[in-house]
């Protein structure tokens, strides 16, 4: 595996960037509309500024959780599964969608972290939502 700066694997530096830019097309527009009306964000003032306009500043894990909640609400389900074998430990992800009497399933290859498996699945889920299932 190639390494990035400071000895970190190359995928380690990509997760926050992936999280911010995961949605495109109608998936992005519909997620933004959904989130504006989400009860957790309506009329809330806290020490953190949890406004959707600041979504890119949210911690990556919170962004992923919020994106997964939206995907659930539109009938696209993401599962991240740990695999433990004698000599290896990794994660893979699955995306299942049932829309318009059509079931679409997708599985990732092995991912070294849960965060990366989740990010890869969210990107694929957005592609399915946008109609790009190839």
C-alpha positions, 0 to 999 in steps of 0.5 A, a space after each residue: 500500500 502506498 503511503 501519504 505524509 507522516 507515514 499514514 496510508 494514502 486512504 487515511 488523508 482522504 476520509 474527511 474530503 470524501 465526507 464533505 463531497 460525497 453527494 452530487 446531483 439530485 442526491 445533494 439537492 434532496 439531502 440539503 432540502 431534507 436536512 433543512 427540515 430535519 427536527 434535530 436542526 430546526 430552531 436549535 442553538 447549542 455551543 456547536 453551530 449545527 447548521 446545515 450551512 456549516 455541514 463541511 465543518 462538522 466532524 466527519 463521523 457526524 457528517 456520515 451519520 447524518 448522511 446515513 440517516 437521510 439515505 435510510 429515509 429515502 429507502 437506501 440502506 448502508 451496512 458496514 461489516 467487519 471481517 475477522 479472520 486468522 490473519 486479516 481484519 478489514 471492513 466491507 460495505 453493502 448498499 441495498 435500495 428498493 425503489 420502484 419495484 426494483 432492488 439494487 444491491 452493491 458490495 465494496 471490496 475490502 477496506 482497512 477502516 470502518 470510516 473508509 468503508 462507510 465513505 465508499 458506501 455513501 458515494 455508491 448510495 448517492 450514485 444509486 439515488 442519482 440513477 447511476 447504478 453501473 
